[in-house]
Amino acid sequence: MLKYAANLTLLFTEVPFLQRFGRAAGAGFRAVEFLFAHSEDVGGIEREIRQHGLEVVLFDPEAGDFSSGDRGYLCVPSRRDHCFKTIEDAVVTAKRLGVRRLNVLAGNRVEGLSAEDHRRTVVENLRRAAPLAERAGITLLIEALNRFEHPRYYLDHSRLGLEIVRKVNHANVRFQYDVYHMQRIEGNLIETLLGNLPLIGHIQIADVPGRHEPGTGEINFPLLLQALEGAGYSGYVGLEYRPSGRTEDSLAWLPGNKRSP
């Protein structure tokens, strides 16, 4: 049975952030994820997950001014030390909250820097941070984003992300496969997922177009999720979509008895 996590950055936005944990638990979830912890009340998060019996399965280290277009530091040579510091800080928070996955955003391309220099910087930064995360029992993830919404983002297709994971060659560095972004830029979802499952540490889903809940767009989610379950995928599937209406109504595609492992 697949395990699902409610993404509290995008779901239950009808209420303030800390109230979303209780709403997720009330909807039947036992696992949640969100984008950033550094800008939230970590003590409040800790209180909410204990009160509602929730596991936080994922968040992202600080990635700059997200609203202004910043998308992390992994590929930026001049921000190596800051990149490491954001991961150090995130590991401390992750240990406090019991989180075992951090999604480290790759960063925007640097003008004048070659593709090989971008790739080398990402690999070196991940190799530097991997032992730190490993000692804490944490897996570092890298994610590709679609170039239509994130035109400057360096990591813009799964092939590159998987190549980097192989190059880093560390057991706790894996690829985060976001179905929404991958459908927009390359398609071939099931074959790519099943052909690379050992290198994939987390999956997120949303439909195309609109980034709404499964069943609102072109992706055959029943077939995709059945394929993942049949292949024995043991990680989480994060619901990182924008509800087309009230969050609880948008969950009709996922029966309540399947929302917690």
C-alpha positions in Angstrom: 0.0 0.0 0.0 1.4 3.4 -1.0 2.1 6.0 1.7 0.8 9.5 1.2 1.9 12.8 2.8 -0.2 16.0 2.7 1.9 19.0 1.6 0.9 21.7 4.1 2.3 24.6 2.0 -0.3 24.0 -0.7 -3.1 22.0 1.1 -5.5 23.3 3.8 -4.5 26.9 3.0 -8.0 27.9 4.2 -6.4 28.2 7.6 -3.1 29.5 9.0 -0.1 27.2 8.7 0.0 25.7 12.2 -3.7 24.9 12.0 -3.1 22.8 8.9 -1.5 20.0 10.9 -4.8 19.3 12.7 -6.8 19.6 9.5 -4.5 17.0 7.8 -4.9 14.7 10.8 -8.7 15.2 10.7 -8.7 14.2 7.0 -7.0 10.9 7.8 -3.3 11.7 7.2 -0.5 10.5 9.4 2.3 12.1 7.3 2.8 15.6 6.2 5.5 17.7 4.3 6.0 21.4 3.6 8.4 23.6 1.8 10.4 25.5 4.4 10.9 25.2 8.2 13.3 28.1 8.7 10.6 30.7 8.2 8.1 28.9 10.4 7.6 28.5 14.2 9.5 25.3 14.7 8.3 25.0 18.3 4.8 25.3 17.1 5.3 22.6 14.4 6.8 20.3 17.1 3.8 20.8 19.3 1.3 20.2 16.5 2.9 17.0 15.2 3.0 15.6 18.8 -0.6 16.6 19.5 -1.9 15.0 16.3 0.4 12.0 16.0 1.9 13.2 12.7 5.2 12.5 11.0 6.9 15.2 9.0 8.5 13.4 6.1 10.2 16.2 4.2 11.0 19.9 4.0 13.5 22.1 2.1 16.6 23.9 3.5 16.5 27.7 3.2 16.7 28.5 -0.5 16.9 32.3 -0.7 14.0 34.7 -1.4 11.6 32.2 -3.0 9.0 34.8 -3.8 11.6 36.8 -5.8 12.7 33.8 -7.8 15.6 32.4 -5.7 15.8 28.6 -5.9 18.6 27.4 -3.7 22.4 27.3 -4.0 23.7 23.9 -5.0 24.9 24.9 -8.5 26.3 28.3 -7.4 30.1 28.3 -6.8 30.2 31.5 -4.9 27.6 30.2 -2.4 29.3 26.9 -1.5 29.7 27.7 2.2 26.3 29.3 2.5 24.8 26.2 0.8 26.5 23.9 3.4 25.3 26.2 6.2 21.6 25.9 5.1 21.9 22.1 5.1 23.6 22.2 8.5 20.8 24.3 9.9 18.1 22.1 8.2 19.7 19.0 9.7 19.4 20.4 13.2 15.7 21.2 12.6 15.1 17.9 11.0 16.5 16.0 14.0 14.3 18.1 16.3 11.2 17.2 14.2 12.1 13.6 13.4 12.4 14.4 9.6 14.5 12.0 7.5 14.4 13.7 4.1 15.6 17.2 3.0 15.0 18.4 -0.5 17.9 20.7 -1.5 17.0 23.0 -4.3 19.6 23.1 -7.1 19.7 26.9 -7.7 19.4 29.1 -10.7 22.0 29.0 -13.5 24.9 31.4 -13.2 25.5 33.6 -16.2 28.8 32.7 -17.9 29.2 29.4 -16.1 29.4 26.3 -18.2 27.1 23.3 -17.9 29.9 21.2 -16.6 30.9 23.7 -14.0 27.3 23.9 -12.8 27.2 20.1 -12.6 30.6 19.9 -10.8 29.5 22.4 -8.2 26.3 20.5 -7.4 28.2 17.2 -7.1 30.9 18.7 -4.9 28.3 20.4 -2.6 26.3 17.2 -2.2 29.4 15.1 -1.5 30.4 17.6 1.2 27.0 17.6 2.8 26.2 13.9 2.5 28.2 12.6 5.4 26.7 15.3 7.7 23.2 14.2 6.7 24.1 10.5 6.9 25.2 10.8 10.5 21.8 12.2 11.3 20.0 9.5 9.4 18.8 11.9 6.8 18.6 11.5 3.0 19.3 14.5 0.8 17.1 14.9 -2.3 17.5 16.9 -5.4 14.6 17.9 -7.6 14.0 19.0 -11.2 11.6 21.8 -11.9 9.9 22.6 -15.2 11.5 25.4 -17.3 8.2 27.1 -18.1 7.6 28.2 -14.5 11.2 28.2 -13.4 13.2 29.3 -16.6 16.5 30.0 -14.8 16.5 26.9 -12.6 19.5 24.7 -13.4 18.1 21.2 -12.8 15.5 21.0 -15.5 15.1 17.3 -16.4 15.2 14.0 -14.7 18.1 12.6 -16.7 20.4 15.3 -15.3 19.2 14.8 -11.8 19.7 11.0 -12.0 23.1 11.5 -13.5 24.1 13.7 -10.6 22.9 11.1 -8.1 25.0 8.5 -9.8 28.0 10.8 -9.9 27.7 11.7 -6.2 27.5 7.9 -5.5 26.3 8.3 -1.9 23.7 6.0 -0.4 21.8 9.0 1.2 21.6 11.2 -1.9 18.6 10.5 -4.1 16.3 12.1 -6.7 12.9 13.6 -5.8 10.6 12.9 -8.7 7.8 15.5 -9.1 5.2 14.1 -11.4 3.8 17.6 -12.2 7.1 19.0 -13.3 8.2 15.9 -15.2 4.9 15.7 -17.1 5.4 19.3 -18.2 8.9 18.9 -19.5 9.4 15.3 -20.6 6.4 13.0 -20.0 7.2 9.2 -20.1 6.3 9.1 -16.4 5.8 5.4 -15.6 8.8 4.2 -17.6 11.1 6.8 -16.1 9.9 6.1 -12.5 10.1 2.3 -12.7 13.4 2.3 -14.6 15.1 4.4 -11.9 13.2 3.5 -8.7 16.4 2.7 -6.7 17.6 6.2 -7.2 14.3 7.9 -6.3 13.8 8.8 -2.6 10.5 10.7 -2.8 7.7 11.3 -5.2 5.3 14.3 -5.4 2.2 14.5 -7.5 -0.2 17.1 -9.0 -2.1 17.0 -12.3 -1.4 18.9 -15.5 -2.5 21.6 -16.4 -3.2 23.7 -13.4 -1.3 21.8 -10.8 -4.5 20.7 -9.2 -5.5 17.4 -7.6 -5.3 14.1 -9.5 -8.3 13.6 -11.9 -8.5 17.2 -13.0 -6.0 17.0 -15.9 -4.3 14.7 -18.4 -2.3 12.3 -16.2 -3.6 8.8 -15.7 -3.0 8.7 -12.0 -4.8 5.3 -11.3 -2.4 3.7 -13.7 0.7 5.5 -12.4 0.0 4.8 -8.8 -0.9 1.2 -9.5 2.4 0.8 -11.3 4.3 2.3 -8.3 2.6 0.0 -5.9 3.2 -3.0 -8.1 6.9 -2.1 -8.3 7.1 -2.1 -4.5 7.9 1.6 -4.1 8.3 2.1 -0.3 8.8 5.8 0.0 6.1 8.5 0.4 4.0 10.2 -2.3 3.6 13.8 -1.4 0.4 15.6 -2.4 1.9 18.8 -3.6 -1.0 20.2 -5.5 -3.2 23.3 -5.4 -6.8 22.2 -4.6 -9.3 23.3 -7.3 -11.7 24.0 -4.4 -11.9 23.3 -0.7 -9.0 21.0 0.3 -11.2 18.3 1.8 -13.3 18.2 -1.4 -10.1 17.9 -3.5 -9.2 14.6 -1.6 -12.2 12.7 -3.0 -9.9 10.8 -5.4 -8.0 9.3 -2.4 -10.3 7.2 -0.1 -9.8 7.9 3.6 -8.5 4.4 4.3 -5.6 5.0 2.0 -4.4 8.3 3.4 -2.3 6.8 6.2 0.2 3.8 6.1 
